[in-house]
Amino acid sequence: MPEEDEEQQAKRARAEEEEEEAERLAKKNKRGSAEVPQRLDCPYLGTINRHVLDFDFEKLCSVSLSGENVYVDLVDGKFFQGRGKETNAYRHALEKSHYVWMNVVDGKVFCIPDGYEVVDKSLEDIKFNLAPCFDEEEIEQISTKVRYAKALDGTDYIPGCIGLNNICNSDYENVIVQVLCQVVPLRNYLLAYEPPKERKQDPVLSTLADLLRKMYNPRNFKGLVSPHEFYQAIGHKTAKKFYSKQQDPVAFFSWLMNYLHKKLKAKDGSSMIHDVFQGEVQVKMSPATDEARVTESKEKTILMTLELPDEPLFKDNLDFIPQVPLFNLLEKFNGEKAFETIAKGGESREIRRYCLRRIPPYVIFVVKRFRNNNFFIEKNPTIVTFPLKGLDLRDYIHPDCQPANPETKYDLVANVCHDGKPEKGTYKVQCFHHPTSQWFELHDLRVTPVLPQMVALTESYVQVYQRQDVKTDGSFGKFEMEIPDISAEVETGIAAEIEMAPEDLAEAGIIIG
């Protein structure tokens, strides 16, 4: 009994302390808001230099490297902490005679050291660039309304089709961000995303949403975007796995989709990521020594790998580049073509046959160009020819599942290419801009229009196809017809083998559970 009384007294004391602290903070906030005067006329507004303002980088104090209570100097674009006396911002204002400052959290503008808040409509463009926002009507019109914009230096750019700065070999991350801009449901969700106030916001999800809003900002001061904050969050969450070195965009995409699925997952286990990307593949497995003993299973996947035929050993001439149609590669999913694989442990071999059971609104094909032998990484330069519109997957769907997939035609919206040698090459992406119905090639900061005929002549690595029933507002048909079940079910994963160890696959995020 005495112990229980002591616990209750301790709880009561802690509750009283919390109430006193809350009252003290409320009084402090009330007193602070009442003490700051507002002025409509500030004599220093003419000193603001919009050309040096850059809100793409982390908002950290240039002296203390702290991210709390940071203000930006609107004259030279530097970040400093504090506003009162003895703070870095106050000291910088007196030393450099820079008197106009903006809070990087709420966008309020103050005059330091005079200590009053500046209220002026001419500052609205700076506040919008600090935190761009879009209403529902603007988001719905992104896929239909043609918009052109001009930067402060006179550079013309198209919002949403804008170059990304390459930060330490980050071209593989740039192409994935550009691909996500072509996925209409996910793009619209991120443009309207607001982090929850009741808990700490997720750094990856919030910085990705901020990055997409900056890419679609029609009032951008610059004709480019630097994805610094997003890459910092990625490097922190992956323990520097995807940071400051060249990596595989497929592994990065798989990790990012797995991460976003966990953060957006509902109570029933579904998420927007699975609704948009996840399909289902039927696999028939049999031992190589006894093909009559067949085991059927199904696997859920967000990626479908396509195997290229081996490069010919003897060539007619040195300039010969082999070509293969996409339909030849898709025969992998006709349910009849056999693929021989080595089972786990290496003791036995298996024969596998694949066919599709459910196709998602967005299909992602990965062309296996790279193969790691015992000495180095080889790249297959075979060019894959493919249709830009009207790719029909009906022939690759299991006959029992065709009624559950009434829409089977797809249009290409993004094509990731690899240029150069396997380990030292670069990645670029070709995207279809729906409002202008034009193809653009985005290679880091360079954005150039390309002819549709040239898109099919590149060394494609990742292709994103959009189902034709996806509307401009991001909605798509959900076919709830029941798919006939099969005899067995195995652990869900990627539909075709990637030549990595299972623990490496899990680390890369390719196995989506």
C-alpha positions in Angstrom: 0.0 0.0 0.0 2.7 2.6 0.8 4.4 1.8 -2.5 1.1 2.4 -4.4 0.6 5.8 -2.6 4.2 6.8 -3.5 3.5 6.0 -7.2 0.3 7.9 -7.3 2.0 10.9 -5.6 4.8 10.8 -8.2 2.3 10.6 -11.1 0.3 13.5 -9.7 3.5 15.6 -9.3 4.6 14.9 -12.9 1.1 15.9 -14.2 1.3 19.1 -12.2 4.7 19.9 -13.6 3.5 19.2 -17.2 0.5 21.5 -16.7 2.8 24.3 -15.3 5.2 23.9 -18.3 2.3 24.1 -20.8 0.9 27.2 -19.1 4.4 28.8 -19.1 4.9 28.1 -22.8 1.4 29.4 -23.6 2.1 32.6 -21.8 5.5 32.9 -23.5 3.9 32.5 -26.9 1.2 34.9 -26.1 3.6 37.4 -24.8 6.0 37.0 -27.8 3.2 37.4 -30.3 1.9 40.5 -28.6 5.3 42.1 -28.3 6.2 41.8 -32.0 4.8 44.9 -33.8 3.9 44.8 -37.5 4.7 47.4 -40.2 3.4 47.8 -43.7 6.3 50.0 -44.8 9.8 48.7 -44.5 12.6 50.9 -45.9 14.8 47.8 -46.5 12.6 45.9 -48.9 14.7 47.2 -51.9 17.8 45.3 -50.6 16.2 41.9 -51.1 18.1 39.8 -53.7 15.9 37.0 -55.1 18.7 35.7 -57.4 20.7 34.3 -54.4 17.8 32.7 -52.6 17.9 28.9 -52.7 15.6 26.9 -50.5 16.6 23.5 -51.9 19.3 22.9 -49.4 19.0 22.0 -45.7 17.9 24.9 -43.6 20.8 24.8 -41.1 22.6 27.7 -39.3 25.8 28.5 -41.1 27.6 28.9 -37.7 26.0 26.5 -35.3 24.7 23.9 -37.9 21.5 23.8 -35.9 18.1 23.4 -37.5 16.0 25.1 -34.8 14.7 28.6 -35.1 16.5 29.3 -38.3 16.1 32.4 -40.4 17.3 33.2 -43.9 18.9 36.4 -44.9 16.9 37.7 -47.8 19.9 39.8 -49.0 22.6 37.2 -49.4 20.6 33.9 -48.9 22.5 32.6 -45.9 20.9 30.8 -43.0 21.5 31.8 -39.4 19.9 30.9 -36.0 17.8 33.2 -33.8 16.4 36.6 -34.0 17.2 38.2 -30.6 20.3 39.8 -29.3 23.5 37.6 -29.0 22.3 35.3 -31.8 24.1 34.5 -35.0 21.4 36.2 -37.2 21.5 39.4 -35.1 25.3 39.5 -35.3 25.3 38.9 -39.0 22.6 41.6 -39.6 24.8 44.2 -37.8 28.0 43.2 -39.4 26.7 43.1 -43.0 23.9 45.6 -42.8 21.4 43.0 -43.9 18.1 43.8 -42.2 15.4 41.7 -43.8 15.0 38.1 -42.6 12.5 35.3 -43.1 11.6 32.4 -40.8 12.1 29.1 -42.7 9.2 27.4 -40.9 6.3 29.8 -41.0 7.6 32.2 -43.7 7.2 35.3 -41.5 9.5 38.2 -42.4 11.2 40.3 -39.8 13.4 43.3 -39.7 16.5 42.7 -37.6 17.6 44.5 -35.4 14.6 46.8 -35.3 12.5 43.7 -34.3 9.2 44.3 -36.2 7.4 42.0 -38.6 7.2 43.1 -42.2 3.8 42.7 -43.8 3.9 43.3 -47.6 2.3 41.5 -50.6 5.6 41.8 -52.6 7.0 39.0 -50.4 4.4 36.4 -51.4 6.5 35.0 -54.2 9.4 34.3 -51.7 7.0 32.6 -49.3 5.6 30.4 -52.1 9.1 29.3 -53.1 9.9 28.5 -49.6 7.0 26.1 -49.3 5.1 25.6 -52.6 1.5 24.3 -52.3 -1.3 23.3 -54.7 -5.0 23.0 -54.3 -7.2 20.2 -55.7 -8.1 22.0 -58.9 -4.4 22.8 -59.7 -3.4 19.2 -59.1 -6.2 17.9 -61.3 -5.1 20.2 -64.2 -1.4 19.2 -64.1 -2.0 16.4 -66.6 -4.1 18.5 -69.0 -3.2 22.1 -68.8 0.0 23.3 -70.7 2.1 25.6 -68.5 5.3 27.3 -69.4 7.4 29.3 -66.9 10.4 31.6 -66.9 13.1 31.8 -64.2 14.6 35.0 -62.9 17.6 34.7 -65.2 15.3 34.3 -68.3 15.6 30.5 -68.5 12.4 28.9 -69.9 11.3 25.7 -68.3 8.2 23.5 -68.0 6.9 22.8 -64.5 7.1 19.1 -63.8 9.6 18.5 -66.6 12.6 20.2 -65.0 16.2 19.2 -64.5 17.6 17.8 -61.2 21.0 18.6 -59.9 23.5 15.7 -59.8 24.9 15.4 -56.3 27.8 12.9 -56.1 26.8 10.5 -58.8 23.1 10.7 -57.9 21.8 10.3 -61.5 20.4 6.9 -60.6 18.2 8.6 -58.0 17.3 11.4 -60.3 15.8 9.1 -62.9 13.6 7.4 -60.3 12.3 10.7 -59.1 11.5 11.7 -62.6 9.7 8.3 -63.1 7.6 8.9 -60.0 6.4 12.2 -61.6 4.9 10.1 -64.4 2.9 7.9 -62.0 -0.2 10.1 -61.8 -1.9 8.7 -58.6 1.3 8.7 -56.6 2.3 12.1 -57.9 -1.1 13.7 -57.0 -0.9 12.2 -53.5 2.6 13.6 -52.9 1.7 17.0 -54.2 -1.3 17.2 -51.8 0.6 15.5 -48.9 0.6 17.2 -45.5 2.6 15.6 -42.7 0.6 14.6 -39.6 0.8 17.1 -36.8 0.2 14.6 -34.0 3.4 12.7 -34.6 6.9 13.4 -36.0 6.9 13.5 -39.7 8.8 10.9 -41.7 11.9 12.5 -43.3 11.9 10.5 -46.6 8.2 10.9 -47.3 8.1 14.6 -46.4 11.2 15.5 -48.3 10.0 13.5 -51.4 6.7 15.4 -51.3 8.5 18.7 -51.0 10.8 17.8 -53.9 7.9 17.1 -56.2 6.1 20.3 -55.2 9.3 22.2 -56.1 9.6 20.4 -59.4 6.0 21.5 -60.3 6.4 25.0 -58.9 5.4 27.5 -61.7 7.0 30.4 -59.9 10.5 28.9 -59.3 13.3 31.4 -59.1 15.6 29.0 -60.9 15.0 26.7 -63.9 16.2 23.7 -61.9 15.8 21.9 -58.6 18.5 20.5 -56.3 17.2 17.4 -54.4 19.6 17.8 -51.5 17.2 17.3 -48.6 15.7 14.2 -50.1 19.1 12.6 -50.7 20.2 13.4 -47.2 17.2 11.7 -45.8 17.8 8.7 -48.1 21.4 8.4 -47.0 20.5 8.6 -43.4 17.7 5.9 -43.6 19.9 3.5 -45.7 23.1 3.9 -43.6 24.8 5.6 -46.6 24.0 2.6 -48.9 22.4 5.0 -51.5 24.7 7.9 -51.0 27.5 9.6 -52.8 28.3 6.6 -55.1 26.8 5.1 -58.3 24.1 2.5 -57.6 21.5 0.4 -59.4 18.3 2.4 -60.0 16.3 -0.8 -59.7 17.6 -1.5 -56.3 16.9 2.1 -55.2 13.4 2.0 -56.6 12.6 -1.3 -54.9 13.9 0.0 -51.5 12.0 3.3 -51.9 8.7 1.5 -52.8 9.1 -0.9 -49.9 9.7 2.0 -47.5 6.8 4.0 -48.8 4.5 1.0 -48.6 5.4 0.6 -44.9 4.7 4.2 -44.2 1.4 4.4 -46.1 0.1 1.0 -45.2 -3.5 0.8 -43.9 -4.7 -1.5 -41.2 -5.8 -4.1 -43.8 -2.2 -4.2 -45.2 -3.0 -2.3 -48.4 -1.3 0.9 -49.6 -1.3 3.2 -52.6 2.1 1.6 -53.6 0.5 -1.8 -54.0 -2.7 -0.5 -55.6 -0.6 1.2 -58.3 2.3 -1.2 -58.9 1.6 -4.6 -57.5 0.6 -7.4 -59.9 0.4 -11.2 -59.6 2.3 -13.9 -61.5 1.6 -17.6 -61.6 4.7 -19.8 -61.4 4.8 -23.5 -62.4 7.9 -25.2 -61.0 9.2 -28.7 -61.7 12.5 -30.5 -61.1 14.7 -30.6 -64.1 14.9 -34.4 -63.8 11.1 -34.9 -63.6 9.2 -32.3 -65.5 5.9 -34.2 -65.0 5.9 -33.3 -61.3 4.6 -29.7 -61.4 4.0 -27.4 -58.5 1.9 -24.3 -59.1 2.3 -21.1 -57.0 1.6 -17.4 -57.2 3.8 -14.5 -56.5 3.0 -10.8 -56.0 5.5 -8.4 -57.5 6.0 -4.8 -58.4 8.8 -5.5 -61.0 8.8 -7.9 -64.0 12.3 -8.8 -65.2 12.9 -9.6 -68.9 15.9 -11.6 -70.0 17.8 -10.5 -73.0 19.2 -13.2 -75.4 23.0 -13.6 -75.2 25.1 -11.4 -77.4 26.3 -13.3 -80.5 29.8 -14.5 -80.2 30.8 -14.0 -83.8 29.7 -10.7 -85.5 29.6 -9.8 -89.1 31.2 -6.4 -88.4 32.4 -4.4 -85.4 29.5 -1.9 -85.7 26.9 -4.7 -85.4 24.3 -4.0 -82.6 21.8 -6.8 -82.0 18.1 -5.9 -81.7 15.2 -7.8 -80.3 11.4 -6.9 -80.1 9.8 -6.5 -76.7 7.3 -9.1 -77.6 10.0 -11.8 -77.8 11.0 -10.9 -74.3 7.4 -11.0 -73.1 7.1 -14.7 -74.2 8.6 -15.4 -70.8 5.1 -14.9 -69.4 3.2 -17.0 -72.0 3.0 -20.0 -69.6 4.9 -22.3 -71.9 8.5 -21.0 -72.2 10.7 -22.8 -69.8 13.4 -21.2 -67.6 16.0 -23.3 -65.9 17.2 -22.1 -62.5 19.5 -23.5 -59.8 17.6 -24.2 -56.6 18.7 -22.9 -53.3 21.8 -24.6 -52.1 22.9 -25.5 -55.7 22.1 -29.2 -55.4 19.3 -29.4 -57.9 17.9 -27.5 -60.9 14.3 -26.3 -61.4 12.3 -25.6 -64.5 10.0 -22.6 -64.2 7.2 -21.3 -66.4 5.5 -17.9 -65.8 2.1 -16.3 -66.7 0.3 -13.2 -65.4 -2.7 -13.4 -63.1 -3.4 -9.7 -62.4 -1.9 -6.7 -64.1 -1.6 -3.4 -62.2 -2.4 0.1 -63.4 1.4 0.7 -63.9 3.6 -2.1 -65.2 7.4 -1.9 -64.7 9.6 -3.9 -66.9 13.3 -4.4 -66.0 15.5 -5.4 -68.9 18.4 -7.5 -67.4 21.4 -5.9 -69.2 24.0 -6.5 -66.5 25.5 -9.8 -65.5 28.1 -10.3 -62.8 30.6 -13.0 -63.7 33.5 -14.1 -61.5 35.7 -11.2 -62.6 33.7 -8.2 -63.7 30.2 -6.9 -64.6 29.2 -7.5 -68.2 26.6 -5.3 -70.1 24.5 -6.6 -72.9 24.1 -3.8 -75.5 21.1 -5.4 -77.3 18.5 -2.8 -78.3 15.0 -3.6 -77.4 12.4 -2.3 -79.8 9.0 -1.6 -78.2 5.7 0.1 -78.9 5.0 3.5 -77.4 1.2 3.1 -77.4 -1.2 0.1 -77.3 1.0 -2.6 -75.7 -1.5 -5.4 -75.2 -0.8 -8.0 -72.4 -3.9 -10.1 -72.9 -2.0 -12.9 -74.5 0.2 -13.3 -71.4 -2.6 -13.5 -68.8 -3.8 -16.9 -67.6 -7.0 -17.9 -69.4 -8.9 -18.3 -66.1 -7.8 -14.8 -65.0 -8.7 -12.8 -68.2 -12.3 -11.9 -67.0 -10.7 -10.2 -63.9 -8.5 -8.0 -66.2 -10.8 -6.4 -68.7 -8.3 -3.6 -69.6 -5.0 -4.9 -70.9 -3.6 -2.2 -73.1 -0.8 0.1 -71.9 1.0 3.2 -73.1 4.7 4.0 -72.3 5.2 7.0 -70.0 8.9 6.6 -68.9 12.0 4.9 -70.2 15.2 4.7 -68.2 18.4 4.2 -70.3 22.0 3.5 -69.4 24.8 5.0 -71.4 28.5 4.0 -71.2 30.3 1.2 -69.5 28.7 -1.0 -66.8 30.5 0.5 -63.8 31.2 4.1 -65.1 28.1 4.8 -67.2 25.3 7.3 -66.5 21.5 7.0 -66.4 19.0 9.2 -68.1 15.2 9.0 -68.5 12.8 9.8 -71.4 9.4 10.9 -70.2 6.1 11.6 -72.0 4.7 15.0 -71.1 0.9 14.6 -71.3 -0.1 18.3 -71.5 2.1 18.9 -74.6 2.0 15.2 -75.9 5.7 15.4 -76.4 8.7 13.3 -75.3 11.5 14.8 -73.3 14.9 13.4 -72.4 16.1 14.4 -68.9 19.8 13.8 -68.1 20.4 15.5 -64.8 20.1 19.2 -65.5 19.7 18.9 -69.3 16.1 18.7 -70.6 15.8 18.2 -74.4 12.8 17.3 -76.5 13.2 14.1 -78.5 11.3 12.5 -81.3 9.1 9.4 -80.5 11.1 7.4 -83.0 14.3 8.0 -81.1 12.9 6.7 -77.8 12.9 3.1 -79.1 16.5 3.3 -80.2 18.1 3.6 -76.7 19.6 1.0 -74.4 16.4 0.7 -72.2 16.9 -0.6 -68.7 13.6 0.2 -66.9 10.2 0.9 -68.7 7.1 2.2 -67.1 3.8 1.5 -68.9 0.5 3.1 -67.9 -2.8 1.3 -68.3 -5.1 3.1 -70.7 -8.0 3.3 -68.2 -5.9 5.6 -65.8 -7.5 9.0 -66.0 -5.8 12.4 -65.8 -6.9 12.9 -62.2 -5.1 9.7 -61.2 -8.2 7.5 -60.8 -8.3 4.1 -62.4 -10.6 1.1 -62.6 -10.5 -1.4 -59.8 -11.7 -4.8 -60.9 -12.8 -6.7 -57.9 -13.7 -9.9 -59.7 -12.5 -12.9 -57.9 -9.4 -14.6 -59.4 -9.5 -18.5 -59.3 -7.2 -19.8 -56.7 -4.4 -22.3 -57.3 -3.1 -25.3 -55.5 -0.2 -23.7 -53.5 1.2 -20.4 -52.5 4.8 -19.4 -51.9 6.4 -16.5 -50.3 5.7 -13.3 -52.2 8.6 -11.7 -54.1 9.8 -10.6 -57.4 8.4 -12.6 -60.3 11.7 -13.5 -61.9 15.2 -14.2 -60.4 17.7 -11.4 -60.1 21.3 -12.6 -59.7 21.7 -11.6 -56.1 21.8 -13.5 -52.9 18.5 -13.6 -51.0 19.9 -11.5 -48.1 21.1 -8.9 -50.7 17.6 -8.8 -52.3 16.0 -8.2 -48.9 18.5 -5.5 -48.1 17.9 -3.8 -51.4 14.1 -4.0 -50.8 13.3 -6.0 -53.9 11.4 -8.6 -51.9 8.2 -6.8 -51.1 6.4 -8.5 -48.2 
